[in-house]
Amino acid sequence: MPYKSIQLLNISIQSIKQIELLKRLKKGVLITPNVDHLVKLQKDKEFYDVYQQAEWVICDSKILYSLSKLLKNPLPEAIPGSSFFTAFYEYHKNDPNCKIFLLGAAEGIAAKAMERINQKVGRNIVVGAHSPSYGFEKKPEECEELIRIVNESGANVLLVGVGAPKQEKWIMKYRNRMPKVDIFMGLGATIDFEAGTLKRAPIFWQKIGMEWLYRCLKEPKRLFKRYFIDDMKFFYYFGQQLLGIYKNPFIK
């Protein structure tokens, strides 16, 4: 059944709860917009095109969820990608047809995440893991090798965690080359969280929608500019939407 969606700037986000998503997610590309994505989506046409082709566009952000309450049809909840992935493999732990491949993170971290998930679930639900080189998406030979590794693993779920918009663009470019994969997920730092090399914010920070600030305090050099300079533009665009004067930059 088709899901209702809400329009946030120039994308549509599906209005769905996590439990329903777990039941319904059988095929397609899942991407999880946050404030940073929405800012990038105002200038990056290739990223915007990826969003138009994705089957599942799910709200990752408590900030977006809270702001949606100012719209006519608010979102029912936020579904952060990292906690959703944990819920996904727990939901499928007794399903022998669910076989996951982890692609992303720094050297050795994906393998560590695979070991920890399989131990937690009690079976080899993760059938393969690989950490690509820096800038791999610009290396055709390495991309060909990654496609081969995923195809030979027998996985039917592929999680790519190399950061946005790189992960989403890579998935959309190569999805048709991996015919055995039913579900593709672009989920950022999820592999690091699962490996235990990057700690998620305490539950209190998550509940009040301030996980982004916790992460910024942990990695200020990498994240300060993104959160406090680049992403502030979102509120300007959202204000335009509330006033009815926002225009999609890619539709003339």
C-alpha positions as protocol buffer text, in pm:
chain_id: "A"
residue {
  index: 1
  type: MET
  ca { x: 0 y: 0 z: 0 }
}
residue {
  index: 2
  type: PRO
  ca { x: 129 y: 350 z: -76 }
}
residue {
  index: 3
  type: TYR
  ca { x: 218 y: 564 z: 222 }
}
residue {
  index: 4
  type: LYS
  ca { x: 122 y: 922 z: 284 }
}
residue {
  index: 5
  type: SER
  ca { x: 413 y: 1159 z: 264 }
}
residue {
  index: 6
  type: ILE
  ca { x: 487 y: 1514 z: 363 }
}
residue {
  index: 7
  type: GLN
  ca { x: 667 y: 1769 z: 150 }
}
residue {
  index: 8
  type: LEU
  ca { x: 972 y: 1917 z: 321 }
}
residue {
  index: 9
  type: LEU
  ca { x: 1147 y: 2170 z: 96 }
}
residue {
  index: 10
  type: ASN
  ca { x: 1210 y: 1981 z: -230 }
}
residue {
  index: 11
  type: ILE
  ca { x: 1164 y: 1619 z: -115 }
}
residue {
  index: 12
  type: SER
  ca { x: 879 y: 1397 z: 2 }
}
residue {
  index: 13
  type: ILE
  ca { x: 928 y: 1208 z: 330 }
}
residue {
  index: 14
  type: GLN
  ca { x: 713 y: 904 z: 400 }
}
residue {
  index: 15
  type: SER
  ca { x: 481 y: 927 z: 698 }
}
residue {
  index: 16
  type: ILE
  ca { x: 538 y: 591 z: 864 }
}
residue {
  index: 17
  type: LYS
  ca { x: 623 y: 446 z: 1206 }
}
residue {
  index: 18
  type: GLN
  ca { x: 924 y: 221 z: 1263 }
}
residue {
  index: 19
  type: ILE
  ca { x: 721 y: -93 z: 1332 }
}
residue {
  index: 20
  type: GLU
  ca { x: 533 y: -51 z: 1003 }
}
residue {
  index: 21
  type: LEU
  ca { x: 858 y: 12 z: 818 }
}
residue {
  index: 22
  type: LEU
  ca { x: 1008 y: -309 z: 958 }
}
residue {
  index: 23
  type: LYS
  ca { x: 703 y: -504 z: 838 }
}
residue {
  index: 24
  type: ARG
  ca { x: 690 y: -344 z: 492 }
}
residue {
  index: 25
  type: LEU
  ca { x: 1055 y: -308 z: 398 }
}
residue {
  index: 26
  type: LYS
  ca { x: 1111 y: -593 z: 151 }
}
residue {
  index: 27
  type: LYS
  ca { x: 1269 y: -417 z: -148 }
}
residue {
  index: 28
  type: GLY
  ca { x: 1418 y: -88 z: -257 }
}
residue {
  index: 29
  type: VAL
  ca { x: 1660 y: 185 z: -158 }
}
residue {
  index: 30
  type: LEU
  ca { x: 1618 y: 337 z: 189 }
}
residue {
  index: 31
  type: ILE
  ca { x: 1763 y: 681 z: 261 }
}
residue {
  index: 32
  type: THR
  ca { x: 1724 y: 884 z: 577 }
}
residue {
  index: 33
  type: PRO
  ca { x: 1712 y: 1263 z: 535 }
}
residue {
  index: 34
  type: ASN
  ca { x: 1831 y: 1495 z: 809 }
}
residue {
  index: 35
  type: VAL
  ca { x: 1893 y: 1871 z: 821 }
}
residue {
  index: 36
  type: ASP
  ca { x: 2232 y: 1834 z: 652 }
}
residue {
  index: 37
  type: HIS
  ca { x: 2079 y: 1638 z: 362 }
}
residue {
  index: 38
  type: LEU
  ca { x: 1813 y: 1902 z: 308 }
}
residue {
  index: 39
  type: VAL
  ca { x: 2075 y: 2177 z: 282 }
}
residue {
  index: 40
  type: LYS
  ca { x: 2279 y: 1972 z: 32 }
}
residue {
  index: 41
  type: LEU
  ca { x: 1960 y: 1902 z: -164 }
}
residue {
  index: 42
  type: GLN
  ca { x: 1929 y: 2271 z: -250 }
}
residue {
  index: 43
  type: LYS
  ca { x: 2246 y: 2269 z: -462 }
}
residue {
  index: 44
  type: ASP
  ca { x: 2336 y: 1911 z: -552 }
}
residue {
  index: 45
  type: LYS
  ca { x: 2123 y: 1801 z: -850 }
}
residue {
  index: 46
  type: GLU
  ca { x: 2269 y: 1447 z: -856 }
}
residue {
  index: 47
  type: PHE
  ca { x: 2178 y: 1401 z: -488 }
}
residue {
  index: 48
  type: TYR
  ca { x: 1829 y: 1540 z: -557 }
}
residue {
  index: 49
  type: ASP
  ca { x: 1784 y: 1291 z: -843 }
}
residue {
  index: 50
  type: VAL
  ca { x: 1880 y: 1006 z: -608 }
}
residue {
  index: 51
  type: TYR
  ca { x: 1604 y: 1115 z: -372 }
}
residue {
  index: 52
  type: GLN
  ca { x: 1349 y: 1112 z: -654 }
}
residue {
  index: 53
  type: GLN
  ca { x: 1441 y: 750 z: -735 }
}
residue {
  index: 54
  type: ALA
  ca { x: 1456 y: 608 z: -380 }
}
residue {
  index: 55
  type: GLU
  ca { x: 1165 y: 387 z: -275 }
}
residue {
  index: 56
  type: TRP
  ca { x: 1196 y: 468 z: 96 }
}
residue {
  index: 57
  type: VAL
  ca { x: 1266 y: 820 z: 223 }
}
residue {
  index: 58
  type: ILE
  ca { x: 1243 y: 811 z: 603 }
}
residue {
  index: 59
  type: CYS
  ca { x: 1290 y: 1094 z: 855 }
}
residue {
  index: 60
  type: ASP
  ca { x: 1618 y: 1041 z: 1042 }
}
residue {
  index: 61
  type: SER
  ca { x: 1604 y: 1360 z: 1247 }
}
residue {
  index: 62
  type: LYS
  ca { x: 1424 y: 1462 z: 1566 }
}
residue {
  index: 63
  type: ILE
  ca { x: 1464 y: 1824 z: 1452 }
}
residue {
  index: 64
  type: LEU
  ca { x: 1278 y: 1756 z: 1126 }
}
residue {
  index: 65
  type: TYR
  ca { x: 1016 y: 1554 z: 1312 }
}
residue {
  index: 66
  type: SER
  ca { x: 957 y: 1842 z: 1558 }
}
residue {
  index: 67
  type: LEU
  ca { x: 942 y: 2104 z: 1281 }
}
residue {
  index: 68
  type: SER
  ca { x: 697 y: 1891 z: 1081 }
}
residue {
  index: 69
  type: LYS
  ca { x: 442 y: 1969 z: 1354 }
}
residue {
  index: 70
  type: LEU
  ca { x: 424 y: 2317 z: 1204 }
}
residue {
  index: 71
  type: LEU
  ca { x: 303 y: 2166 z: 877 }
}
residue {
  index: 72
  type: LYS
  ca { x: -49 y: 2053 z: 788 }
}
residue {
  index: 73
  type: ASN
  ca { x: 37 y: 1681 z: 815 }
}
residue {
  index: 74
  type: PRO
  ca { x: 315 y: 1619 z: 1069 }
}
residue {
  index: 75
  type: LEU
  ca { x: 533 y: 1308 z: 1069 }
}
residue {
  index: 76
  type: PRO
  ca { x: 430 y: 1036 z: 1319 }
}
residue {
  index: 77
  type: GLU
  ca { x: 785 y: 987 z: 1451 }
}
residue {
  index: 78
  type: ALA
  ca { x: 1155 y: 1016 z: 1372 }
}
residue {
  index: 79
  type: ILE
  ca { x: 1335 y: 693 z: 1276 }
}
residue {
  index: 80
  type: PRO
  ca { x: 1710 y: 750 z: 1326 }
}
residue {
  index: 81
  type: GLY
  ca { x: 1898 y: 530 z: 1079 }
}
residue {
  index: 82
  type: SER
  ca { x: 2144 y: 386 z: 1329 }
}
residue {
  index: 83
  type: SER
  ca { x: 1879 y: 268 z: 1575 }
}
residue {
  index: 84
  type: PHE
  ca { x: 1660 y: 150 z: 1285 }
}
residue {
  index: 85
  type: PHE
  ca { x: 1936 y: -80 z: 1159 }
}
residue {
  index: 86
  type: THR
  ca { x: 1967 y: -242 z: 1503 }
}
residue {
  index: 87
  type: ALA
  ca { x: 1589 y: -291 z: 1508 }
}
residue {
  index: 88
  type: PHE
  ca { x: 1607 y: -431 z: 1152 }
}
residue {
  index: 89
  type: TYR
  ca { x: 1850 y: -712 z: 1226 }
}
residue {
  index: 90
  type: GLU
  ca { x: 1679 y: -792 z: 1556 }
}
residue {
  index: 91
  type: TYR
  ca { x: 1346 y: -814 z: 1369 }
}
residue {
  index: 92
  type: HIS
  ca { x: 1501 y: -1053 z: 1114 }
}
residue {
  index: 93
  type: LYS
  ca { x: 1722 y: -1253 z: 1350 }
}
residue {
  index: 94
  type: ASN
  ca { x: 1523 y: -1574 z: 1297 }
}
residue {
  index: 95
  type: ASP
  ca { x: 1476 y: -1517 z: 923 }
}
residue {
  index: 96
  type: PRO
  ca { x: 1732 y: -1733 z: 737 }
}
residue {
  index: 97
  type: ASN
  ca { x: 1654 y: -1543 z: 416 }
}
residue {
  index: 98
  type: CYS
  ca { x: 1793 y: -1218 z: 561 }
}
residue {
  index: 99
  type: LYS
  ca { x: 2163 y: -1191 z: 475 }
}
residue {
  index: 100
  type: ILE
  ca { x: 2335 y: -858 z: 530 }
}
residue {
  index: 101
  type: PHE
  ca { x: 2655 y: -708 z: 387 }
}
residue {
  index: 102
  type: LEU
  ca { x: 2826 y: -412 z: 557 }
}
residue {
  index: 103
  type: LEU
  ca { x: 3017 y: -174 z: 330 }
}
residue {
  index: 104
  type: GLY
  ca { x: 3191 y: 123 z: 486 }
}
residue {
  index: 105
  type: ALA
  ca { x: 3386 y: 268 z: 780 }
}
residue {
  index: 106
  type: ALA
  ca { x: 3763 y: 266 z: 826 }
}
residue {
  index: 107
  type: GLU
  ca { x: 3986 y: -39 z: 779 }
}
residue {
  index: 108
  type: GLY
  ca { x: 3874 y: -336 z: 990 }
}
residue {
  index: 109
  type: ILE
  ca { x: 3572 y: -163 z: 1149 }
}
residue {
  index: 110
  type: ALA
  ca { x: 3311 y: -325 z: 924 }
}
residue {
  index: 111
  type: ALA
  ca { x: 3454 y: -669 z: 1008 }
}
residue {
  index: 112
  type: LYS
  ca { x: 3436 y: -586 z: 1379 }
}
residue {
  index: 113
  type: ALA
  ca { x: 3073 y: -472 z: 1341 }
}
residue {
  index: 114
  type: MET
  ca { x: 2993 y: -799 z: 1159 }
}
residue {
  index: 115
  type: GLU
  ca { x: 3143 y: -1005 z: 1442 }
}
residue {
  index: 116
  type: ARG
  ca { x: 2954 y: -815 z: 1711 }
}
residue {
  index: 117
  type: ILE
  ca { x: 2617 y: -827 z: 1529 }
}
residue {
  index: 118
  type: ASN
  ca { x: 2644 y: -1200 z: 1456 }
}
residue {
  index: 119
  type: GLN
  ca { x: 2736 y: -1269 z: 1818 }
}
residue {
  index: 120
  type: LYS
  ca { x: 2441 y: -1062 z: 1938 }
}
residue {
  index: 121
  type: VAL
  ca { x: 2191 y: -1225 z: 1700 }
}
residue {
  index: 122
  type: GLY
  ca { x: 2323 y: -1578 z: 1751 }
}
residue {
  index: 123
  type: ARG
  ca { x: 2370 y: -1658 z: 1383 }
}
residue {
  index: 124
  type: ASN
  ca { x: 2564 y: -1527 z: 1083 }
}
residue {
  index: 125
  type: ILE
  ca { x: 2302 y: -1275 z: 970 }
}
residue {
  index: 126
  type: VAL
  ca { x: 2588 y: -1056 z: 841 }
}
residue {
  index: 127
  type: VAL
  ca { x: 2752 y: -1260 z: 565 }
}
residue {
  index: 128
  type: GLY
  ca { x: 3019 y: -1012 z: 460 }
}
residue {
  index: 129
  type: ALA
  ca { x: 3191 y: -686 z: 549 }
}
residue {
  index: 130
  type: HIS
  ca { x: 3436 y: -461 z: 371 }
}
residue {
  index: 131
  type: SER
  ca { x: 3595 y: -122 z: 439 }
}
residue {
  index: 132
  type: PRO
  ca { x: 3668 y: 52 z: 106 }
}
residue {
  index: 133
  type: SER
  ca { x: 3960 y: 287 z: 52 }
}
residue {
  index: 134
  type: TYR
  ca { x: 3927 y: 664 z: 87 }
}
residue {
  index: 135
  type: GLY
  ca { x: 3784 y: 806 z: -235 }
}
residue {
  index: 136
  type: PHE
  ca { x: 3682 y: 460 z: -360 }
}
residue {
  index: 137
  type: GLU
  ca { x: 3379 y: 602 z: -541 }
}
residue {
  index: 138
  type: LYS
  ca { x: 3615 y: 771 z: -790 }
}
residue {
  index: 139
  type: LYS
  ca { x: 3806 y: 447 z: -857 }
}
residue {
  index: 140
  type: PRO
  ca { x: 3618 y: 236 z: -1117 }
}
residue {
  index: 141
  type: GLU
  ca { x: 3836 y: -72 z: -1060 }
}
residue {
  index: 142
  type: GLU
  ca { x: 3768 y: -71 z: -686 }
}
residue {
  index: 143
  type: CYS
  ca { x: 3395 y: -21 z: -745 }
}
residue {
  index: 144
  type: GLU
  ca { x: 3395 y: -323 z: -977 }
}
residue {
  index: 145
  type: GLU
  ca { x: 3570 y: -525 z: -705 }
}
residue {
  index: 146
  type: LEU
  ca { x: 3316 y: -414 z: -444 }
}
residue {
  index: 147
  type: ILE
  ca { x: 3028 y: -520 z: -668 }
}
residue {
  index: 148
  type: ARG
  ca { x: 3193 y: -860 z: -716 }
}
residue {
  index: 149
  type: ILE
  ca { x: 3247 y: -906 z: -340 }
}
residue {
  index: 150
  type: VAL
  ca { x: 2885 y: -817 z: -257 }
}
residue {
  index: 151
  type: ASN
  ca { x: 2745 y: -1041 z: -531 }
}
residue {
  index: 152
  type: GLU
  ca { x: 2959 y: -1338 z: -427 }
}
residue {
  index: 153
  type: SER
  ca { x: 2862 y: -1298 z: -59 }
}
residue {
  index: 154
  type: GLY
  ca { x: 2501 y: -1400 z: -127 }
}
residue {
  index: 155
  type: ALA
  ca { x: 2374 y: -1096 z: 66 }
}
residue {
  index: 156
  type: ASN
  ca { x: 2026 y: -963 z: -8 }
}
residue {
  index: 157
  type: VAL
  ca { x: 2060 y: -655 z: 216 }
}
residue {
  index: 158
  type: LEU
  ca { x: 2340 y: -403 z: 163 }
}
residue {
  index: 159
  type: LEU
  ca { x: 2418 y: -133 z: 417 }
}
residue {
  index: 160
  type: VAL
  ca { x: 2651 y: 136 z: 282 }
}
residue {
  index: 161
  type: GLY
  ca { x: 2794 y: 364 z: 550 }
}
residue {
  index: 162
  type: VAL
  ca { x: 3039 y: 610 z: 395 }
}
residue {
  index: 163
  type: GLY
  ca { x: 2860 y: 940 z: 458 }
}
residue {
  index: 164
  type: ALA
  ca { x: 2615 y: 1148 z: 257 }
}
residue {
  index: 165
  type: PRO
  ca { x: 2578 y: 1215 z: -28 }
}
residue {
  index: 166
  type: LYS
  ca { x: 2850 y: 969 z: -131 }
}
residue {
  index: 167
  type: GLN
  ca { x: 2670 y: 656 z: -5 }
}
residue {
  index: 168
  type: GLU
  ca { x: 2336 y: 740 z: -165 }
}
residue {
  index: 169
  type: LYS
  ca { x: 2493 y: 829 z: -501 }
}
residue {
  index: 170
  type: TRP
  ca { x: 2703 y: 509 z: -501 }
}
residue {
  index: 171
  type: ILE
  ca { x: 2400 y: 292 z: -423 }
}
residue {
  index: 172
  type: MET
  ca { x: 2191 y: 445 z: -700 }
}
residue {
  index: 173
  type: LYS
  ca { x: 2473 y: 424 z: -954 }
}
residue {
  index: 174
  type: TYR
  ca { x: 2542 y: 55 z: -896 }
}
residue {
  index: 175
  type: ARG
  ca { x: 2219 y: -95 z: -756 }
}
residue {
  index: 176
  type: ASN
  ca { x: 2132 y: -264 z: -1087 }
}
residue {
  index: 177
  type: ARG
  ca { x: 2470 y: -439 z: -1089 }
}
residue {
  index: 178
  type: MET
  ca { x: 2377 y: -626 z: -769 }
}
residue {
  index: 179
  type: PRO
  ca { x: 2062 y: -818 z: -868 }
}
residue {
  index: 180
  type: LYS
  ca { x: 2056 y: -1041 z: -557 }
}
residue {
  index: 181
  type: VAL
  ca { x: 2032 y: -740 z: -325 }
}
residue {
  index: 182
  type: ASP
  ca { x: 1671 y: -655 z: -242 }
}
residue {
  index: 183
  type: ILE
  ca { x: 1728 y: -379 z: 14 }
}
residue {
  index: 184
  type: PHE
  ca { x: 1989 y: -103 z: 1 }
}
residue {
  index: 185
  type: MET
  ca { x: 2041 y: 128 z: 299 }
}
residue {
  index: 186
  type: GLY
  ca { x: 2256 y: 442 z: 317 }
}
residue {
  index: 187
  type: LEU
  ca { x: 2314 y: 481 z: 690 }
}
residue {
  index: 188
  type: GLY
  ca { x: 2619 y: 697 z: 764 }
}
residue {
  index: 189
  type: ALA
  ca { x: 2805 y: 614 z: 1085 }
}
residue {
  index: 190
  type: THR
  ca { x: 2592 y: 308 z: 1167 }
}
residue {
  index: 191
  type: ILE
  ca { x: 2878 y: 62 z: 1106 }
}
residue {
  index: 192
  type: ASP
  ca { x: 3098 y: 254 z: 1351 }
}
residue {
  index: 193
  type: PHE
  ca { x: 2821 y: 246 z: 1611 }
}
residue {
  index: 194
  type: GLU
  ca { x: 2772 y: -129 z: 1565 }
}
residue {
  index: 195
  type: ALA
  ca { x: 3149 y: -190 z: 1593 }
}
residue {
  index: 196
  type: GLY
  ca { x: 3159 y: 10 z: 1916 }
}
residue {
  index: 197
  type: THR
  ca { x: 3426 y: 245 z: 1781 }
}
residue {
  index: 198
  type: LEU
  ca { x: 3189 y: 542 z: 1790 }
}
residue {
  index: 199
  type: LYS
  ca { x: 2951 y: 584 z: 2082 }
}
residue {
  index: 200
  type: ARG
  ca { x: 2596 y: 702 z: 2027 }
}
residue {
  index: 201
  type: ALA
  ca { x: 2468 y: 981 z: 2247 }
}
residue {
  index: 202
  type: PRO
  ca { x: 2310 y: 877 z: 2579 }
}
residue {
  index: 203
  type: ILE
  ca { x: 1936 y: 805 z: 2555 }
}
residue {
  index: 204
  type: PHE
  ca { x: 1848 y: 1140 z: 2716 }
}
residue {
  index: 205
  type: TRP
  ca { x: 2030 y: 1333 z: 2440 }
}
residue {
  index: 206
  type: GLN
  ca { x: 1858 y: 1117 z: 2177 }
}
residue {
  index: 207
  type: LYS
  ca { x: 1511 y: 1173 z: 2327 }
}
residue {
  index: 208
  type: ILE
  ca { x: 1542 y: 1552 z: 2335 }
}
residue {
  index: 209
  type: GLY
  ca { x: 1669 y: 1562 z: 1975 }
}
residue {
  index: 210
  type: MET
  ca { x: 2020 y: 1677 z: 2064 }
}
residue {
  index: 211
  type: GLU
  ca { x: 2222 y: 1377 z: 1946 }
}
residue {
  index: 212
  type: TRP
  ca { x: 2372 y: 1601 z: 1677 }
}
residue {
  index: 213
  type: LEU
  ca { x: 2515 y: 1832 z: 1947 }
}
residue {
  index: 214
  type: TYR
  ca { x: 2659 y: 1539 z: 2140 }
}
residue {
  index: 215
  type: ARG
  ca { x: 2833 y: 1417 z: 1824 }
}
residue {
  index: 216
  type: CYS
  ca { x: 2962 y: 1767 z: 1753 }
}
residue {
  index: 217
  type: LEU
  ca { x: 3113 y: 1790 z: 2101 }
}
residue {
  index: 218
  type: LYS
  ca { x: 3284 y: 1454 z: 2040 }
}
residue {
  index: 219
  type: GLU
  ca { x: 3414 y: 1546 z: 1691 }
}
residue {
  index: 220
  type: PRO
  ca { x: 3426 y: 1929 z: 1680 }
}
residue {
  index: 221
  type: LYS
  ca { x: 3687 y: 1960 z: 1404 }
}
residue {
  index: 222
  type: ARG
  ca { x: 3484 y: 1748 z: 1165 }
}
residue {
  index: 223
  type: LEU
  ca { x: 3132 y: 1854 z: 1257 }
}
residue {
  index: 224
  type: PHE
  ca { x: 3132 y: 2215 z: 1385 }
}
residue {
  index: 225
  type: LYS
  ca { x: 3121 y: 2377 z: 1040 }
}
residue {
  index: 226
  type: ARG
  ca { x: 2853 y: 2135 z: 920 }
}
residue {
  index: 227
  type: TYR
  ca { x: 2618 y: 2186 z: 1214 }
}
residue {
  index: 228
  type: PHE
  ca { x: 2672 y: 2550 z: 1306 }
}
residue {
  index: 229
  type: ILE
  ca { x: 2739 y: 2711 z: 968 }
}
residue {
  index: 230
  type: ASP
  ca { x: 2624 y: 2500 z: 671 }
}
residue {
  index: 231
  type: ASP
  ca { x: 2312 y: 2348 z: 828 }
}
residue {
  index: 232
  type: MET
  ca { x: 2181 y: 2680 z: 962 }
}
residue {
  index: 233
  type: LYS
  ca { x: 2069 y: 2757 z: 605 }
}
residue {
  index: 234
  type: PHE
  ca { x: 1795 y: 2498 z: 650 }
}
residue {
  index: 235
  type: PHE
  ca { x: 1599 y: 2725 z: 883 }
}
residue {
  index: 236
  type: TYR
  ca { x: 1599 y: 3000 z: 621 }
}
residue {
  index: 237
  type: TYR
  ca { x: 1460 y: 2759 z: 358 }
}
residue {
  index: 238
  type: PHE
  ca { x: 1206 y: 2613 z: 602 }
}
residue {
  index: 239
  type: GLY
  ca { x: 1090 y: 2965 z: 692 }
}
residue {
  index: 240
  type: GLN
  ca { x: 1029 y: 3022 z: 322 }
}
residue {
  index: 241
  type: GLN
  ca { x: 820 y: 2704 z: 307 }
}
residue {
  index: 242
  type: LEU
  ca { x: 607 y: 2815 z: 602 }
}
residue {
  index: 243
  type: LEU
  ca { x: 550 y: 3148 z: 428 }
}
residue {
  index: 244
  type: GLY
  ca { x: 460 y: 2971 z: 102 }
}
residue {
  index: 245
  type: ILE
  ca { x: 748 y: 3128 z: -95 }
}
residue {
  index: 246
  type: TYR
  ca { x: 994 y: 2837 z: -111 }
}
residue {
  index: 247
  type: LYS
  ca { x: 1091 y: 2733 z: -465 }
}
residue {
  index: 248
  type: ASN
  ca { x: 1253 y: 2404 z: -566 }
}
residue {
  index: 249
  type: PRO
  ca { x: 1583 y: 2512 z: -729 }
}
residue {
  index: 250
  type: PHE
  ca { x: 1566 y: 2221 z: -975 }
}
residue {
  index: 251
  type: ILE
  ca { x: 1218 y: 2293 z: -1112 }
}
residue {
  index: 252
  type: LYS
  ca { x: 1200 y: 2595 z: -1337 }
}
